[in-house]
Amino acid sequence: MSRDKTARLRQTYTGESYTMSRDWYRYNGLSDGLVPDATDPQQQHLEAAVLHTLAHSVLSSPPSPRATGTLFGLAGVSPEADTLLLRPAAGHAGVLLSRLLPARVPHALAGVPGLRVHLGRRGTVTIARIGERAAISVHAGREDLQQARSLIVSAGLEPLWDVESFQPGEREAWKRLSDRLPAEDRTLWSQALRRAGLFLDSTPRWDQRAPTPEEVAGPAPERIRPRPVGPADPRALSQGVVAVTPASGKGGMGCTTLALVVGATLAQGGRSVVVLGAPEDPNGVFSLIEEQPPVGEWRDAVSFPGGGVLRVGALAKDAEHIVAAARRDADVVVIDTGSAGWHHRDVVALADVTVVAVQQVSWSRTEIVDRRPEWVRFVSWLRDQYARFPPAAATPLEQLLTWLDTEFAYYVSDRTADGDSRVYDDTDPEEVEMWWEDLAWQPADGEPVDEDVLPKENAVFDAWRADFVAFLDTEGERRHPQTWARARTHWAARNKARTLQGLTPGQPTPAEQSHARGQFLEEVEERAIQQWGAALWDAYHLIWAAADEAEDDLCAPWENQVEAVTHPLTADEIAQQLIDHLYGLPEAGTIVAVNQATQSFGQHRLTAVREALHDRGVADLVLIPHLVALAEVGFNSALLPRLAGAAARAANRLTRAITHELCPR
């Protein structure tokens, strides 16, 4: 099949102009198919809802655009793997948007519930549901949105699409719409929208039924399926070097995984790719092959149908010459700097595109709204200040006594189990040294002891305490000549008294706690009066002290009066946070990859942040979710050709951003 016929076939399915179809095919090839289907279930759901809404009239909604030679006002579409651009017929963009954007009439909703709109900067608007990543672009502008509003208002409807949050009834309406779109039908609705060109001359009665497989198959279903055919446009095969580097300069950011999946995705498209990594990293790129090649050479790691191959090589200190050699041997060179310790600026100097892996940043700030009475807030403040009040420094004798308490607890446990009266093996010098060295690591307030180890006072303990001290006496005197005699004299009685009270090692006695509270109140009084006033101090500081002694939390009944309110950050604030994470790397030509993201964000917010980053010179923003399938590819090369689902979509998003920078159309 000639390239011209291939382009004309895409034109038939999509309604694009011949030039658009030819350019798309020459630039993308057929690795995703000639007319790619949506692979993300959420994207399929949104596209199905959009076409279903266009096909079904709703009470009091604006009239459906049914211009001759269009599909509900669409002159064509431009589908890609996980994106879709709708191309309304001339003069129909506003009418089309008025059908899709949600609006309210009494007891009913029109449009797609929860759909919101973002006005882009390139002659398109983006429509997406609140909080969802799935989105559709529409070739429209500000004047078309104004026309849509006028049509909605003139039809007696109340526009909902310019309100950020869900409005009453929208969630329920979305559920009803979803119920009319069972999962098995969503793929057909989505395919029908992506193949709108098939229906420009005659619109099926989809107001009465779902699209059928025969309808969406079109004239040549076998010829539009994915095949290992790479791009024909020389610009899409330009050589280039991509550096994948952690923003912090430290490992553990998943750079090796990103480098490998980017390399594999490029190779699947027919490119030859060399991934360079640190030769000393056992978990790096060389985990894909049995034997590491010499520096300056590469070994095949994975081969793909269509001629693409992924090779790996070592990047040593002579990085410039090695990268230059790899450029000559491969279409794309990917440098994994996650564990190599290369300086950021050195990496950027060698690369045409830099992918900077950053940690997920907060896209919101939290405000604590405290509605408790003032006296409760004061008591809460006292409690928090006391929790941070430093205890009096323990003397060397007190530290030694506390340590003996801890070790005696374990001595009792061991002796009960095996009957051995020795504290340790005194014939083993190494064990003796290790046992006594533990005192140096003892925290000032004692080492935590498991509750099941803490002994309850027993009649035999007096004898065991004597055995314990006698066993330690010689070494104790030698190692702690200033304190051991006093410790030996006082420890047994002190330990017994504490055991009878149920105190853990380091836990203060009630008398010590009372003394500490008194010291705290003396120290905090001036600050408390300055912040809260003398009246509150006089009325409540002793009440707090009595409640603390009785372990009575006065604030607990008021906890429901404290609320954490989340406020979203602006796109500019989020962009600045991400820029701050670059740690001196230049913004220009950089793709920021938020790797191992555990939180999803709505498409509108992503678009706004991406535009704010563009304003600062950053090329793109890509979110890579935390996925087990991605984490495993660094240890199993066989998984690379089989990436699917969310892992494949994430890899494709990042690779498309890189390709766009390497070879802009």
N, C-alpha and C positions, 0 to 999 in steps of 0.2 A: 504494500500500500504506500503510495507516494506521500510525501509530507503534505502536499496540497490537499490530498483527499482526507488525510487525518485531520487537518485543520477544519475542513468543511464538515466533517462528521461532528466535531465538537460544536461547530456553529449550529448544526441542526438540533443538537440536544439543548444548547444553552440559549440560543437566540442572540449571542454576541455577534459583532461584526466579524467578517472573515479575518481582518487584520488582528483583532483582539485574540481570536481563537488561534491563529497561527503563532503569534508572539507567545501566548501562554504555553502552547505545546513545545515550541522550540526552547523555551526557558525552563520548563518543568519536566519534560519527558513524560514517561508513562508509569513511573514507579508507584504512583497513587491512582493510576487509571486516567483515562482521557477526560472523564467527567467524574471527579472524585465524589464518593459518598461521605457523609458525616460518619465518623467512627465513634464519637463521644455520645453516649446515650442522652446526656443533657442537651447537647446541640441538636440531636435528632428530635427531641421532645419540643424544643422551641420552634424549630422549623415546621414541624407538623402542626403546632398550634397556630402559627402564622398563616399557613395555607388554609387550614380548616376555618379560621376566622374570616379570611377573604372569601371563602366559598359559601359561607352561611350568613344569611341576613339576620340581624338582631333588631328587635323592636326599637323604633325611633332612631336607629343608627343612620349615619350619612349614607347616601346611595353608593352601591358598589360600583367602582370604575370598570366599565365593560367596553372600553374603546375597541374598535375593530382592529384585529391583528395583534391583540395583547391577551395576556392571561391575567384577568382582574386588574388591568392597568399596567402590568409588567411587560416591557418590551424584550426583556432578557435577564439573565443572571450570569454571575461569574463565580462558579464554585471552585474552592480549593479544599485541601484535605480536611481542615476543621474550621474553615471560614467560608462565608457566603456573602456576596454582594448582590443586592437587588437593583435592577436598572429599570426604573419606571419609564413609561412612554412620556414623550414630551408633554409637559403641562399636567401630568397626572400624579406627580410625586406627593403633592399636598393631599389630594383625594385618597391616595393609597395610605398615607400615614394616618389620616382621619379614620380609616377603617381599622387600623391596627392598634392605635394608641388607646388606652383604657379611658372610658368616660362613664358617667353615671346618669341614669334616669331613675325616677321613682321605681323601686322594687326590681331594678335590673341593672346589668352592666353591659357595656359594649366594648369591643376591642379585646385585646389579650390581657387578662388580669395580671397586675404586677409589672407590666412592661413599662420601662422608663427609657428616656432618650438622652443621648449625649451628642451635642453638636461638635463635630470634628473640625479640623483645620484644612482638610483636603477635599472639600466638596462632597463630604459624606456625613451622614448622621449614623450613630450606632444605637441600635435598640437591643435591650437586654432586660431580663427580669431582675428585680431587686435581689442583690446578694449572690447572683449566679454568674458563672464564668462564660456560659454560652452566650453568643451574641451574633447579630446579623447587621451588616452595613447596608445602608440605603443611599443610593446616589441622589442626594437632596441637600438643600441648604436652609438657611435661616428663613427665607421667604416662604419656603414650602411648609415649614413648621408653623409659621404665622397663618398660612392658608388653612392648614389642618385645624388649628384652634378656631378659626372663624367658622369653618364648616361644622365643627362639633357644637359650638355655642349656638349657631343658627338652627341646628337640629334640636335644640332644647336639652342638650346634654351638658353635664358638668365635667370639664377635663380633670383627670386624675394624674396624668403622666408627668406633671411638673412638681409633684409632691414626692419627697424622698422616701417616705415610709409607706408601708402597706396601708391602704385605707379600708374602712369597714366593708366587709363583703368581698374583698378581692381574693383572699385566701380561699374562701368557700367557692367562689366562682372559678378559680383555677382548678380546684379539685373536681368540680363538675365537668369542666372542659377536658381535664385529663381522663376522667372516666369515659368520655365519649371517644377517647383516643387510646384504645388498648395498645399494649406494648407491641403486639405483632403488626399493628397498622401504622405505628409511628414511622417505621422505616420507609413504608410506601409513601406516606405523606411527604416525608423529607425528600425522598428521591424525586417525587413529582415536582416539588418546588425547585430542586437543583436541575431538573431537566425541563424547565419551563418552555424551552424552545419547541418542544414536541407538541405543545398545546396552544400555540399562538393563533392558529387558524380556526380551531374548533375547541371550545372549552367543554370538558366533560361535565356531567351533572353530579359534581362532587358535593352539592348541597343535599343530595339524597343518598350518597354512598361514598365509601372510601375509594381511593385509587386502586386499580388492580395491578398485579404483577405484569400482565400483558401490556397495559398502557405505558407503564414506566420503563419497560424493557427497551422500547424504541426500535429502530430499524436494524441495529447492529450491536446487540448486547455483548457478544463475544469480543468485539473490537474495542470496546471502551473499558474493559476490565484491566486491573493493574498488570503490568508486564515489566520485565527488567530492561527497560529502554531508557537510557539517560538523556539529558538535554542535548539539543542540537545547536543551540545558540553558543558560539564560542565564549561569550561573556559569562555564561553559566558554568563554564569549565575552567575559568581563569585560575592560575596558580595563586596560592596565598598561604600565609602562615598565621595560625590561630594560637594564641597563648591562653591557657586556662590557669588562672592564678588565684590564690586565696587573698582576699582583701587584707587580712591581718598579717600575711606573710607566714602563717603557721599551718601545719597540716591538720587533717581531720575535718576539712570542709567539703570533702567529696570531689576534689578536683580530678583525681584519677578516674572516677566513675564518669564524670562529665566529659573528660577527654575521650574516653573509650566509646561512649554512646554517640558522641558527635562524630568521631571517626567512623564508626560503624554505619551510622545513618548516611553520611556522605558516600561511603563505599557502596552502600545499597543502591545509590543513584548512579553507579557506574564509575565513580572516581577512584583513582589510586590515592591512598592515604597512608602517610607515615606518622605514627604517634611516638614522640620522643619523651622519655622519662628518665628519672634518676637511676643510675645503675645500681646504687646501693639500697634501693627501696624494695624489700621482699614482697610487699603488698602492692607494688606499682604495676606498670603496664606489662612487665615481664612475667607476671603470673599467668599470662595467656599462652606462653610458649615454654617448651621444655628446657631450652638452653639459651642463655642470654648471648646475643651476638657481640663481637668486638665493637668498641666505640667507632662510630663512623659507618657502621653497616646496619642493615635492617633485615628482619626475618618476617616471613609471612605468618600472620596469626589467624586470619579468617578470610576466606574467599566467598564472594557473593555471585549469584546468577547475574549475567549481564556484564561480567568482566571486572567488577569492582573488587578491590583487595585492600585489606587492612594489614599493615606491617608495623612492627615496633622496633625501636632502636634506642640506644643510650645517648644521652646528652651530657657530655663532659664539660670541663672548664673551657675548652676551645669551642664554645657554643656557636659562635658566628660562622665558622667554617663548616661545622656539622649541619647547621640549619641550611646553609647555602647548598650543600650537597644534597640534602633531602629535598629542597626545592626543585633541583634538576631531575630528581628521580620520581617525584610524585606530583599530583595535582594540588593536593592540600597537605600541609604539615601542621600537626597539632602538638603543641608543647605542653606537657603536664608538669607544672612547677609546684604542685602541692607539697611534695616532700623533698624537693631538690635543694631548697635553700637559696635559689637564685634571687638576686635583688630585683625588686619590682621594675625599676627603670631599665635594667638590662633586658628583661623579658619584653617590655613594651618596645624597646628599640629594635628587637628582632622580629616583631609581629606586625602583621597588617591589621589584625583585629585582636583585641584583648577581651576575654571573658573573665570578669571578676566575680568570684563566688563570695557572697556575703551571707551573714546570718540573717535570719528573719528579724525585722525590726517591728516595733509596735506601731500600728497604724491608728492608734487612738490614745487618748490620755484618760486617766481615771480620776474623778473627783469624788471625795468622800463627803457625803451630805449627812451631817450629824444633827438629828432633831431631838436629842436627849436633853432633859433639863440641865441647867448650868451646873448644879451641884454634882450630878452624875458625871458630867464631862470632867469636872475638877477631880473627883475621886478616881476616874479612869486615868487622868493625867498623872496623879500620884502613883498609881499602880504601875504605870509604864516607866516612870522615872525610877521607881524602886527596883524594877527588874533590871535596869541598867546601872544601878548603884554598885560601884566596885566593892567587893568584900575587902576587909582588912587583910593585908599581906600576911601569909602564914610564916611563922618563924621556922628555922630549920628543924627545931624539935617537933613542932606541930606537923610539919610535912612528914617527918619520920614516923610519928605516931599514926598518922592517917594511912601511910603506906603499910605499916604493920597490920592495921585493921583489915586492909584489902587482902593482903597475902594470907592472913589467918583465916579469912572466909574460905579461900581456896584450899588451904591446908586442911580445914575441917572436912570439906567435901571429899578431898582425896583420901584422907585417913579413914573416913567412914567407909569408903569404897574398897580400899585395899589393905587397911590396917597398918600401913607403913608409917612409923612415927617420925621419919626423916622429912625435912622440909624440901630438900633436894638431894641429889647424889653428890655428896661432898668429896667423893674420890675422882670426880670429873672436873678438872679446873675450868674447862670452857663453860660447863653448866653453872658452876659457882659464879663465874664472872657475869654471865648473862643474867642470873637471878638478881644479883645485887645492882647491876646496871639499870634495872627497871625503875629504881627509885628516881633516877635522873629524868625519866619520862613521865613521872607521876604528876597529873594536874594538881594545881593548888587546892582544889576542892575535892580531890579524891577521884580515883578511877571508877567509872560505873561498874557495878557488880550485878550480875543477873540475879533476879529475885529468888530463883530456885537454888542459888548458891549461898545466899545469905543464911547463916545458921540461926536457929532459935536456941536460946540458952539451955544447956544440958548439964546434968550433974558431973559429967566427966570433963567438962571444958576447963575447969580450974587446973586439973592435972595436965590437960593438953596445952594450956597456955604456958604452964611451967616448962613442958617439953619443948615447945616452940621457941621460947626465949633462950633456953639452955642450948639448943642446937645452934642458934644464931650468935651466941654470945661472943665467941672468939673473933669471928669475922666482923661482927658489929663493932666491937671495941677497936679493931684494927682500922676499919674503914671510916668510922664516925667517932673519933676519940672525943670530940667536943660535946656530943649529944647522947651517946649511947648509954652512959651510966644513968642519966636521968630517965631516958626512955625505958630502960630495963626496970627501973624502980616503979614507974607510974603506969606503964602500959597495961598490965594485966587488969588492974582494978578499973581503969578507965574503959578498957574494951568491954569488960563485963557489964558495967553500968550502961554503956551505949547499946549493947546487945539487948539488955532487958528492956530498954526504951524503944527498940525496933529501929534504931537509927542506922542509916547506911554510912559507909566510910566517907568522911568529909562533910556529912550533913550536920549543920549546927544544932545545938541543943535548944530547947525553948528559951532558956535564959540568954543564950548567945543571939538568938533571933530577936529577942526583945531589945537587947543592947544595940544590935545592928539597926533596928527600926528607929531607935532613939537617935543614933548618930545620923541616920538619913534625914530625919525630920529637922534636926538642927542645921544640917547643911543646906536643905532645900527651902527652908522657911522664907528667906529673903526673896528668892527667885519666884516662889509660889505667890507671895503677896504682890509682887510687882506685876505678875501676869494675870492673877485671878482676883486680887483684892483681899484686904484684911478680913472682911466679913466672912467670906467663904472659908478662908484658912481657919479662923477662930471656931467656926461652926462645925467643920467637918474633918480636920486633920486627925483628931483623936478618934473620931468615928471610924475613919479609914484604918487606923492602927489596930483598933479592937477587932474590926472585921478581918484584917489580914491575919491576926493572931488566931482567930477562930476558923480561918480558911473559908470565910464567907465572901463570895464574890458579889458585892453590892451592884455591880454593873450588869450582871447576867439578865435580869428581867427586862432590861432596856435595850438589848441587842438588836431587836427588830426596828429600832429607831435610827439605826446607822445604815446608810445605803451607799453603795458604790455606783456612781453614775458614770457611764462611759461616753466620752465625747470624741467623735472621729476627728482625726487631724486633717488639715487641708492637704490638698495634693502638693502644694509647695512645701509644707512642713515635712511630709513624708519623703519627698524628693531630696530635701536638704539632709535628712537623716541618712539616706542611702549615700549621698555624696560624702558625708562625713566618714562613712565606713570605708572609703577608698584609700584612706591613709596616704595621701600624697600622689596617688596614681592620677594621671591626667584624665579628665572627663571625656575629651574628644576621642571618638572612635571606639569607645568602650561599651561593651554590653554588660549590664549588671544582671547577674543571675542569683536570685534569692534561692539558695539550694536547701533541700530538705525542709521545705516549708510545711508547717503543720496546720496552717490556717488558710482557708480559701477566701478570696475577695471577689466582689462583684466586678463585672466587666467594666462598668462605668468608672469605678474608682481606679481600676488598673489603667484605663485609657487616660484619665486625668493625670495620674502620676507619671505615666509614660510621656505625656506632653510636657509636663513640668520638667522632667529630666532632659527632654529634647531641648528645652529652652536653655539648659545649662550645658549643652554640648554632648550629653550622653546619647549614644546611638540607640539603645533599646533597653527594655526591662523584661525579663523572663522569670516566671516563677516555676520552680521545679519542686513538685510535691515530694514528701517523704514516702518513698515506695520501696518495699522489700525487693521487688523485681529489678529495680535499678541498682540497689546496693549489691546484689549478687553477681552482676555482670563482671565485676573486677576479679572474680575468682573462678569464673566458668565461661570461657570464650564461646562455648556452644550456645549460650543464651543470647548472644548478641544478634544473630540473624533472626531470632524468634521473638524479639521484643514485640509486645502487643498491648492493646488496651491503653490504660493511663500511662504506662511507661513509654510506649511508642509515641503517644501524643506529646508527652513532655519532651522527649528527644527531638521530635520533629519541630516543635516550637523553637527550641534553642538553635537547631541547625538552620531553620529558615532565617532566623535573625542573623546568623553568621553569614549565610550565603548572600543575603541582601547587602551586607557590608562589603563582602569580598567582590561582588559583581553586581552593583546596582543597575537596575534596568534603565 
